[in-house]
Amino acid sequence: MTRDELTLTPSRRKQVLLLVVAALFVAIGVMMLAERRVSAADTGLAYAGIGFFAVCGLAFAVHLIPGSSYLKIRREGFEFRAFWRGAVLRWSDVEEFGVARFTAHRMVGFRFSPSYDRRRLAGLRRLNAELLGYEAALPDNYGMKHEELAALLNRKKAEYGGQA
């Protein structure tokens, strides 16, 4: 890693906490089924809950694996990754960063610059813009407050934006 590169990863503490909570819900569901505390009519619902929290737990566990999720900020642009899939964007591809809100959920959103290829995911970008006020969003806040991460990315864009 050079001086011009910063790598942020999801908060390990948050991922472990969420993993523990998901595991507790799975355990509670299993115990309720084992002790027959669930009516026959609600058995399917109990299995669905167990399945849901098991999948959530798996997702939280994956975020703990090195290289599976990160945000790399470089002179040329930034790269974000979640579940080993991601995107690389140049600073010139992005107009601005900010905090997007959808119901109670917040995330760091961004608007693409007018020079960015407007055909790529145009329908989804339009829907995101209407719902969130931003065309796209980062999958995590990487252990930072949303406002702080958006401000950091705007500063780096201003600092590096002229270079491609």
PyMOL commands that set and color helices and strands:
alter all, ss='L'
color gray80, all
select helices_A, chain A and resi 12-34+40-63+91-93+122-132+146-160
alter helices_A, ss='H'
color red, helices_A
select strands_A, chain A and resi 6-8+70-73+77-82+85-90+94-102+105-112+136-137
alter strands_A, ss='S'
color yellow, strands_A
deselect
rebuild
show_as cartoon
